[in-house]
Amino acid sequence: MWDRFRPHHIARCLNEVDCGDLVERGIRGVLLDLDNTITEWHSMDILPEIEAWVAQLKEVGLLGCIISNAVTAGRVQPIADRLGLPWITRAMKPFPIAFRSGMRMMGTTPETTAIVGDQLFTDILGGNRVGLYTILVEPFSCSESIHTRLLHRPLERLIGRIPKDRPAQ
């Protein structure tokens, strides 16, 4: 049961995810969380290194799609447009519908898709349920929604953030 919460890989931040390694693993498309993964929660700013990483993603032939639990497209669409990526709002992660919709948009399958996100209970659980290669990144900042801060983060600390490719200690 706890394996559903364990990512396959952990990186400090999005731009430390190795696009070449993803290609070698057979990944063709990457689903990306928005808040605290691409940009800080409620921010419109994108760091230059994140823009460079998305450019590298495309350079190596990978597709990308932003999936966000945001209710409106108000922040998601301008950021996605700036990065040249398709997007999905109201994802309702960890439920599988947005993960599957993102794969349809990219023309990928669970075996050829990765998800990168900062939360075990939305991004990683949802990705693992669908059979994706899951990558957990540290959140950009501690500024986040109240339910994430008061419910998800304490539970994450309780479970631990151990990747699947490293044995539990």
N, C-alpha and C positions, 0 to 999 in steps of 0.2 A: 504494500500500500504506500509506504513512504517513498518508493521509487518514483511515483508520479510527481513528487515535488523536487526531485533531484535533476538538475540540469546536466547535460552531457559535457558541457564546458563552462568555465567561468573566466571572464575577462574584466579588467579594471574598468574599461569604457569601450564604447562602440568602436572607436578608431583603433583599438588594440585587437579587434577581431581580424584574423588573418584571412583575407579573401582568397588567397591562393590555396590555403588549407581547405577552405570550403569547397572549392572546385575539385581538389584532389579527393574529397569525400563523396563526390558525385552530386553535390548540391548545385541546383540550377536557379533557385529563387530564394530570397530572404524576406521574411515578414519582419517588420520593424515596429516596435512599440514607439510611441511619440514621447510622452512625458517622462522625464528623467532618464531617457535612453538617447533620443536624438537631440533633445533640448530640455532645459529646465522646465519644471511644472509651471504652467501658465505663462511661459515666455514665448516670444516670437523670434528670439535671437538663436542663430545657429552658429556654433563655433566654426572657424575656418577648417580645423582639422576634421570635423564631422562632414563638412561639404567635400573635403578632399577624399574622405573614406568612401562616400557615396559615389564619387567620380571613379574611384578605383574599383568599386563593386561593378560598375558598368563596364569599365575597361577590361576586366577579366571575363566579361560575358555573363555575369550574374544579373538576374532581374531583382527588383525590389518592390515592396508594397508596404505602405504604412497602415497598420491596424490599431485603432485607438478606441478606447471606451468613451471618449468625448461624445457628448450628446449632439453637439452641433459641429458644422464644418468651419466655424469661424476662425479657429487657429489652425486646424488640420490642413485645410485646403491651401492656404498661402504658403505654409511650410512645405507641403508636398509639391506644390507647383514650383517653388524655388529649387527644390532638389530634383525635380523632374520625375517624380514617382507617383503611381496611382495610390489611392487612399480609400480607407473604409472607416466610417465613424459608427458609433453605437455598436461596437464589436461585441459587447457583453462577454468579454473574456472572463472566465475560462471556457465558456460554452463553445462548441466546435464550429458554429456557423460562419463566423468571420474568418477563421483560419481556412476553412474550405473555400469561402468566397475569394480570399486572397490568392489561394492556389489556382482557382479557376482563372482569375485575372492574369496570372503569370503563366498559366499552362503547365503547372508543375504537379507533382504527386507528393504524398507525405514523405516518400523515400528520397525525394530530390529537393526538399524544402527545409529551411532552417527558420527558427524564430529567435530574435534577439530582443530581450526585455530585461527590466530591472526588478520584476516582482515574481516570486515563486507562485503565489496564489492566483495569478491571472495569466501571465505570459508563459511561464514554465509548465504549470499544471495543464493549461489548455493545449500547449504544443505537444506535451507528452501524451495527452489523451488522444490526439489525432495521429501520433506517430512521427512527429517532426524531430529534427536534430535541434536540441534546445541549448541556447547560450544565455547565461545570466550575466548581466553587467551590474556594476555598482551604480546606484542612482547618482545623477549629477549633483543633487543637493538634498538636504533634509527637508526642504520645502515641498510639501505634497498634500494631498487631500487628507481630511481629518480621519476618514475610515482607514486609509492606508497607514497613516502614522499610528493610530491607536489600536487597530486590529491586525492588519497584515504584517507590519514590521515586527511586533512582539512575537507573533506566531512563527515568522521566519527565523528569528533568533532561537526560538525553542527547537525548531526542526533542524536548523543548521543549513548551510549553503554549500553542501558537498557535491561536486560533480560526479556523474555516473562513470566517467573514465578513471576515477581515482577511488580506491577502496575506502569505505567508511572506516573511521578510526574509533 
